[in-house]
Amino acid sequence: MNHLEERITRLETRSWTSLVGVGVVGLVVGGLIGSTESPSTKRLVGTSLSIVDTEGRPVIDLSADASGAGRIHVRNTDGTAEVVVLAGAGGGAVDLFNADGHRQARLGSSPTGDGMLVLTDVEGSPVMRLGRWELPGQPQVWVAPVSEPSTP
């Protein structure tokens, strides 16, 4: 298996594990909110929610920005967000970061609104993009090294 395939496999495994963790946390938070009364009679309203560890450090943050887009940050023990799930007007995205805070991968929309996967180097610079861009006369799937985000 070459280096790129190994890296993609590691990122897919890490992404799946992180998403399962976020889902479990969501179920726990939902269970805690709904455990005392029916959801139709009580509602938790706020602009953010932080789940902290025993030291008081944020582990998971749920928030909304000024436009109403939702975000979930899953943080490591140093407080660096390593998984960010977001939803907004342009659709949802999942970003994976390394412990230094540099993006390692992004799964979201390409400029045409189709799915896109971006893999980066240790510094966060894109090394590969996989997605659909509209080229002159025809849309096509495009795989290439570093490029501007909206053009092949």
C-alpha positions in Angstrom: 0.0 0.0 0.0 1.5 3.4 -0.9 1.8 6.3 1.4 -1.3 8.1 0.1 -3.5 5.0 0.5 -2.2 4.5 4.0 -2.9 8.1 4.9 -6.4 8.0 3.5 -7.1 4.8 5.4 -5.9 6.4 8.7 -8.0 9.5 8.0 -11.1 7.5 7.2 -10.7 5.5 10.4 -10.0 8.6 12.5 -13.0 10.4 10.9 -15.4 7.4 11.5 -14.2 7.1 15.1 -14.7 10.8 15.7 -18.1 10.9 14.1 -19.2 8.0 16.2 -17.9 9.8 19.3 -19.8 13.0 18.4 -23.0 10.9 17.8 -22.6 9.3 21.2 -22.1 12.7 22.9 -25.2 14.0 21.1 -27.3 11.1 22.3 -26.0 11.6 25.9 -26.7 15.3 25.8 -30.2 14.6 24.3 -30.8 12.0 27.0 -29.8 14.4 29.7 -32.0 17.2 28.4 -35.0 15.0 27.9 -34.6 12.8 31.0 -36.5 15.1 33.3 -39.4 16.2 31.2 -41.0 15.7 27.9 -39.2 17.7 25.0 -42.6 19.3 24.3 -42.7 21.0 27.7 -39.1 22.1 28.2 -36.4 23.3 25.9 -32.8 24.2 26.4 -32.0 27.4 24.6 -28.7 29.1 24.3 -26.0 30.1 21.9 -23.4 27.5 23.0 -22.8 24.5 25.1 -19.4 23.2 26.3 -18.7 19.8 27.8 -15.6 19.9 29.9 -13.3 17.3 31.4 -12.6 16.9 35.2 -10.0 19.7 35.0 -12.6 22.1 33.5 -11.0 22.1 30.0 -13.4 22.1 27.0 -13.7 18.7 25.3 -16.7 19.4 23.1 -18.2 22.7 22.1 -21.6 23.1 20.4 -22.3 26.6 19.1 -23.9 28.7 16.5 -22.3 31.7 14.7 -24.0 35.0 14.0 -25.6 33.6 10.8 -27.1 30.7 12.7 -24.8 28.1 11.3 -24.1 25.2 13.8 -20.6 24.0 14.8 -19.3 21.1 16.9 -15.7 21.2 18.0 -14.1 18.0 19.5 -10.9 19.0 21.3 -7.8 17.1 22.4 -6.4 17.2 25.9 -4.5 20.4 24.9 -7.7 22.1 23.9 -7.0 22.1 20.2 -10.0 21.3 18.0 -9.1 18.1 16.1 -12.6 17.5 14.6 -14.9 20.2 13.5 -18.4 19.5 12.1 -20.2 22.5 10.7 -23.4 23.3 8.9 -24.2 26.5 7.0 -25.8 28.0 4.0 -23.4 26.1 1.7 -24.0 22.8 3.3 -22.1 20.7 5.8 -18.4 19.9 6.2 -16.1 17.8 8.4 -12.6 19.1 9.1 -9.9 17.0 10.7 -6.9 18.8 12.3 -3.6 17.6 13.7 -2.5 18.4 17.3 -0.8 21.6 16.0 -4.1 22.9 14.7 -3.3 22.4 11.0 -6.1 21.0 8.8 -5.3 17.4 7.6 -8.5 16.7 5.7 -11.8 18.3 4.7 -14.9 16.6 3.5 -17.5 19.1 2.1 -18.6 20.7 -1.1 -16.7 21.5 -4.2 -17.3 24.8 -6.0 -20.1 23.1 -8.0 -21.8 21.9 -4.9 -20.7 18.3 -5.4 -18.8 16.4 -2.8 -15.1 17.2 -2.3 -12.2 15.7 -0.3 -9.1 17.7 0.4 -6.0 16.1 2.0 -3.2 18.3 3.3 0.4 18.0 4.4 1.5 18.4 8.0 1.5 22.2 7.7 -2.1 22.3 6.4 -1.3 23.0 2.7 -3.4 21.0 0.2 -1.6 18.1 -1.5 -4.6 16.5 -3.1 -8.2 17.5 -4.0 -10.8 15.1 -5.2 -14.1 16.5 -6.4 -16.1 17.9 -9.3 -15.3 21.3 -10.9 -16.9 22.7 -14.0 -14.3 22.8 -16.7 -14.9 24.6 -20.0 -17.7 22.7 -21.7 -18.0 19.8 -19.4 -18.1 18.9 -15.7 -15.8 16.1 -14.7 -14.3 14.4 -11.7 -10.9 16.0 -11.0 -8.0 14.7 -9.0 -4.9 16.9 -8.7 -2.2 18.2 -6.4 -2.3 21.7 -4.9 -4.5 24.3 -6.7 -6.8 27.2 -6.0 -9.9 26.0 -4.2 -12.3 27.0 -7.0 -10.4 26.1 -10.2 -8.7 23.0 -11.4 
